[in-house]
Amino acid sequence: KAIYDNYCGFAARSKSLVMGEQSGGSSRPASPSLQERVLKAGWLKKQRSIMKNWQQRWFVLRGDYLYYYKDEEETKPQ
């Protein structure tokens, strides 16, 4: 079931997911490990740096790192 959260004034539709144990690490990995626990995943809007318009992106929180993708099927974070 979708949960509606409010982050810094922006509405976000998200799903809480639990997929295993959290792995520790002090440096940011180049790409997310499928072994890492997904704490939260859902659609958010992010502002582009040059055009300053808003784009919807799929965000995934794994451990201490937040990754985003163009859509849910993407495997390589942006």
JOUR-V480578 format. One record per residue. SS is DSSP state (@ for helix, = for strand, . for the rest). Layout:
# JOUR-V480578
((SS) (SS))
This chain:
# JOUR-V480578
((.) (.) (=) (=) (=) (=) (=) (.) (.) (=) (=) (=) (=) (=) (=) (.) (.) (.) (.) (.) (.) (.) (.) (.) (.) (.) (.) (.) (.) (.) (.) (.) (.) (.) (.) (.) (.) (=) (=) (=) (=) (=) (=) (=) (=) (=) (=) (.) (.) (.) (.) (.) (.) (=) (=) (=) (=) (=) (=) (=) (=) (=) (.) (.) (=) (=) (=) (=) (=) (.) (.) (.) (.) (.) (.) (.) (.) (.))
